Amino acid sequence: MAKKFIPRPTLMGEVKNYLMITLGLTIYAITWKFFMAPYQFVTGGITGVGGIVEYSTGIQMQYTYFAINIVLLIIAIQQLGLKFCIKTIYAILVMTLMLEFFGWVFQTCPTAYDILGPDKQLEACIVGSIFIGMGIAFCFLSNGSTGGVDIIAAIVNKYKDISFGRAMLYVDACIIISSFFIIPTPSISVSLQKVFYGFINLVIVNVSLDYMVNSNRQAVQFFIFSAKYDEIAYYITRYLKRGVTLLDSVGYYSGKEGKVVTTIARATQSNQLLSAIKQIDPNALISQSKVMAVYGNGFDKIKANAKKVKIEDEKIAENINDNKTEKK
């Protein structure tokens, strides 16, 4: 039976993750206060809900954001585990403080509305949406979250092999559409305009997010030569949730028999696997290569439509029928 190897995250790795999460949240908060709030743009996610509440009642969106996330954290603890939840709690606290801080900063400093003018809504929406997508991506790539709908997206992504952007799309669309009925405006055309810019934001955020996340979701193939193949194979199946195949091997020079661990994983899991192998067997020989495409369980689904092969040759058809008769 394979020995159980318990991975130990490195201090520098964890520090890097938290710094990247902080960077992503800072980008998000600055973008919201500089680009989105001055033009009263509606976005998806809990920040979008907070924005709708702020535009309707005057209550600062960071307070609504914090209150709703407390409820969602209960779900996150049950579904995503303690490690994800710790980073999520950290992200929610940092995001709330960042929104509060930059809200105070841009009370005195000029915003995009002041610099570009009131007639540059489209430009502000496009640039702001790109930066929001980048901020969310930094958090996800560091195994964290910005909270809110991102928690729901991470849960869906855990059980279904779909992109983060698609998982967030449906809830975000409902939030944006609801702004038409909730936010008070001088006319219906202004309300429609807010929904219009909201969907522009939604599309650009998801494209930006998917670009940064999926560029790191490429598949890689590993060939691992190690005397401790049992522990390595156990780690891959237990912690990376990937399949493993053991191949028999014989060293040409030494004549020693052994096993080669072969597996296919996401590119984002490469550093995690390499770090674990280093702890298990520092002398292991590892071959890593990129894979053009991987289809099957845990990876992409085959989208090509399979066509039935028509057997036009009567002799081939007769032979097949004869074989079926003999089996019966």
C-alpha positions in Angstrom: 0.0 0.0 0.0 1.3 3.5 -0.8 2.8 5.5 1.9 0.9 8.6 2.9 2.7 11.8 2.2 1.2 15.0 3.8 2.2 18.1 1.8 3.7 21.0 3.7 3.2 24.3 2.0 6.3 26.5 2.0 6.3 29.8 3.9 7.5 31.7 0.8 4.8 30.1 -1.3 2.1 31.1 1.1 3.5 34.6 1.5 3.5 34.9 -2.3 -0.1 33.8 -2.5 -1.2 36.4 0.0 0.7 39.1 -1.7 -0.9 38.3 -5.0 -4.3 38.2 -3.5 -3.7 41.6 -1.9 -2.5 43.0 -5.2 -5.6 41.7 -7.0 -7.9 43.2 -4.4 -6.0 46.5 -4.5 -6.5 46.6 -8.3 -10.2 45.8 -7.9 -10.8 48.4 -5.2 -8.9 51.2 -7.0 -10.7 50.4 -10.3 -14.1 50.5 -8.6 -13.6 53.8 -6.9 -11.7 55.4 -9.8 -13.7 54.1 -12.8 -17.0 52.4 -11.8 -18.5 54.4 -8.9 -18.1 57.9 -10.4 -20.1 56.9 -13.5 -22.5 54.8 -11.4 -21.7 51.7 -13.5 -23.4 48.5 -12.5 -21.2 45.3 -12.3 -21.8 41.7 -11.4 -21.0 40.0 -8.2 -21.6 41.2 -4.6 -19.8 44.5 -5.4 -22.5 45.0 -8.1 -25.2 44.4 -5.5 -23.4 46.8 -3.1 -23.2 49.3 -6.0 -26.9 49.1 -6.6 -27.6 49.6 -2.9 -25.3 52.6 -2.8 -26.8 54.2 -5.9 -30.3 53.7 -4.5 -29.9 54.4 -0.8 -26.5 56.1 -0.3 -25.2 53.3 1.9 -21.5 52.7 1.0 -21.1 49.5 -1.1 -18.3 48.1 1.1 -20.8 47.6 4.0 -23.2 45.7 1.9 -20.4 43.7 0.4 -19.1 42.7 3.9 -22.6 41.8 5.2 -23.5 39.5 2.3 -20.1 37.8 2.3 -20.6 36.8 6.0 -23.5 34.6 4.9 -21.6 33.2 1.9 -18.7 32.3 4.0 -20.8 29.7 5.8 -21.3 28.0 2.5 -17.6 28.3 1.7 -16.5 26.6 4.9 -18.7 23.6 4.2 -17.9 23.2 0.5 -14.4 24.5 -0.1 -12.5 23.6 3.0 -10.7 25.6 5.7 -7.7 26.6 3.6 -9.8 28.2 0.9 -11.9 29.8 3.6 -9.0 31.4 5.5 -7.9 33.1 2.3 -11.4 34.1 1.5 -11.9 35.6 5.0 -8.6 37.5 4.4 -9.8 38.6 1.0 -13.1 39.9 2.3 -11.5 41.9 5.1 -8.8 43.4 2.8 -11.4 44.2 0.1 -13.6 46.0 2.6 -10.7 48.0 4.0 -9.4 48.8 0.5 -12.8 50.0 -0.6 -13.1 52.2 2.5 -9.6 53.6 2.1 -9.8 54.4 -1.6 -13.2 55.8 -1.2 -11.7 58.3 1.2 -8.7 58.9 -1.2 -10.9 59.7 -4.2 -13.0 62.1 -2.2 -10.1 64.6 -2.6 -8.2 63.1 -5.6 -9.6 63.3 -9.1 -11.4 60.2 -10.6 -11.9 59.1 -14.1 -15.1 61.1 -14.3 -13.1 64.3 -13.4 -10.3 63.5 -15.8 -12.1 62.1 -18.8 -15.4 63.9 -18.4 -19.0 62.8 -18.3 -19.2 61.8 -22.0 -16.4 59.2 -21.8 -18.5 56.5 -20.2 -17.7 53.8 -22.8 -13.9 54.3 -22.5 -14.1 54.2 -18.7 -16.2 51.1 -18.7 -13.9 49.2 -21.0 -10.7 50.1 -19.2 -12.3 49.6 -15.7 -13.7 46.2 -16.7 -10.3 44.9 -17.9 -8.7 45.8 -14.6 -11.5 44.2 -12.6 -11.0 41.0 -14.5 -7.2 41.2 -13.8 -7.8 41.7 -10.1 -10.1 38.7 -9.8 -7.7 36.5 -11.8 -4.8 37.4 -9.5 -6.9 36.1 -6.6 -8.0 32.9 -8.3 -4.5 32.0 -9.5 -3.3 32.3 -5.9 -5.9 29.9 -4.7 -7.9 32.7 -3.2 -11.2 34.6 -3.9 -12.6 38.1 -3.9 -15.6 36.7 -2.0 -19.2 37.0 -3.1 -20.2 35.3 -6.3 -16.6 34.2 -6.7 -17.2 31.7 -3.9 -20.2 30.3 -5.9 -18.0 30.1 -9.0 -15.2 28.3 -7.2 -17.7 25.7 -5.8 -19.1 25.1 -9.3 -15.6 24.9 -10.8 -14.7 22.3 -8.1 -17.4 19.9 -9.3 -17.8 20.9 -12.9 -15.0 21.4 -15.4 -16.1 24.8 -16.6 -14.4 28.2 -16.6 -14.7 30.6 -13.7 -16.1 33.2 -16.0 -18.9 31.0 -17.2 -19.9 30.0 -13.7 -20.2 33.6 -12.7 -22.0 34.7 -15.8 -25.6 33.7 -15.0 -25.8 35.3 -11.5 -24.0 38.4 -12.7 -26.5 38.9 -15.5 -29.4 38.7 -13.1 -27.7 41.4 -10.8 -27.2 43.7 -13.8 -30.8 43.3 -15.0 -32.2 44.0 -11.6 -30.5 47.5 -11.6 -33.1 48.5 -14.2 -35.9 48.1 -11.7 -34.1 49.3 -8.5 -31.8 52.2 -9.3 -33.9 55.5 -9.5 -33.1 57.4 -12.8 -34.6 60.4 -14.6 -35.9 58.2 -17.4 -36.2 54.7 -18.8 -33.5 55.4 -21.3 -31.0 56.2 -18.5 -31.9 52.9 -16.8 -31.4 51.0 -20.1 -28.1 52.7 -20.5 -26.9 51.5 -17.1 -27.9 47.9 -18.1 -26.2 48.3 -21.4 -22.9 49.4 -19.8 -23.4 46.7 -17.2 -23.4 44.0 -19.8 -20.3 45.5 -21.5 -18.6 45.3 -18.2 -19.8 41.7 -17.7 -18.4 40.5 -21.1 -15.1 42.3 -20.8 -14.5 41.2 -17.2 -15.2 37.5 -18.1 -13.0 37.7 -21.2 -10.2 39.2 -19.2 -10.6 36.7 -16.4 -10.8 33.7 -18.6 -7.8 34.8 -20.6 -5.6 35.1 -17.5 -7.0 31.9 -15.8 -7.3 29.6 -18.8 -3.8 30.5 -20.1 -2.6 28.7 -16.9 -5.1 25.8 -17.4 -3.1 24.2 -20.1 -2.3 20.5 -19.7 1.1 19.1 -18.9 2.4 15.5 -18.9 4.8 14.1 -16.3 7.2 11.2 -16.4 8.6 10.7 -12.9 11.5 8.2 -12.3 11.8 7.6 -8.5 12.3 4.8 -6.1 9.6 6.4 -4.0 7.0 6.1 -6.7 4.4 4.8 -4.2 4.4 8.1 -2.2 4.4 10.2 -5.3 1.5 8.3 -6.9 -0.5 8.6 -3.6 0.1 12.3 -3.5 -1.1 12.8 -7.1 -4.3 10.9 -6.6 -5.0 12.1 -3.1 -4.2 15.8 -3.4 -4.1 16.7 -7.1 -7.1 14.5 -7.9 -5.4 13.2 -11.0 -5.0 9.7 -12.4 -1.7 7.9 -12.3 -0.3 5.1 -14.5 2.7 3.1 -13.4 5.0 1.8 -16.1 7.6 -0.9 -15.7 11.1 0.2 -16.4 14.6 -1.3 -16.5 17.8 0.8 -16.4 20.0 -0.1 -19.3 23.3 0.6 -17.5 22.3 -0.5 -14.0 19.9 -3.2 -14.9 17.7 -2.2 -12.0 14.0 -2.6 -12.4 11.6 0.1 -11.3 8.4 2.0 -11.9 7.8 5.2 -13.9 4.9 7.4 -12.7 3.0 9.0 -15.5 0.2 11.6 -15.1 -1.4 14.5 -16.8 -2.3 17.6 -14.9 -3.2 21.3 -15.3 -0.2 23.7 -15.8 -1.3 25.4 -12.6 -0.7 22.2 -10.7 2.9 21.9 -11.9 4.6 23.9 -9.2 2.5 22.1 -6.5 3.5 18.7 -7.8 7.2 19.6 -8.3 7.3 21.0 -4.7 5.8 17.7 -3.4 8.2 15.6 -5.4 11.1 17.6 -4.0 10.0 16.9 -0.5 9.4 13.2 -1.2 12.5 12.4 -3.3 14.9 15.2 -4.1 16.8 12.8 -6.4 13.8 12.0 -8.6 14.2 12.4 -12.4 11.3 14.3 -13.8 10.3 14.9 -17.4 7.6 17.6 -18.0 6.1 18.5 -21.4 3.2 20.5 -22.6 0.2 18.7 -24.1 -1.8 20.1 -27.0 -5.2 18.9 -25.7 -6.5 16.5 -23.2 -10.1 15.1 -23.3 -11.8 13.0 -20.7 -12.5 12.9 -17.0 -11.3 16.0 -15.3 -10.3 17.8 -18.5 -12.1 19.1 -21.5 -15.0 17.4 -23.2 -14.9 16.3 -26.8 -17.1 18.8 -28.7 -16.9 17.3 -32.1 -20.0 15.6 -33.4 -19.4 12.0 -34.1 -20.9 10.8 -37.4 -22.0 7.3 -37.9 -19.9 5.4 -40.4 -21.9 4.1 -43.3 -20.8 0.7 -44.6 -21.4 0.8 -48.3 -19.5 -2.3 -49.3 -22.0 -5.1 -49.2 -19.3 -7.8 -48.7 -18.1 -6.0 -45.5 -21.7 -5.8 -44.3 -22.3 -9.4 -44.9 -19.1 -10.4 -43.0 -20.2 -8.4 -40.0 -23.6 -10.0 -40.0 -22.1 -13.5 -40.3 -19.8 -12.8 -37.3 -22.8 -11.6 -35.2 -24.7 -14.8 -36.2 -21.7 -17.0 -35.1 -21.5 -15.3 -31.7 -25.2 -15.9 -31.1 
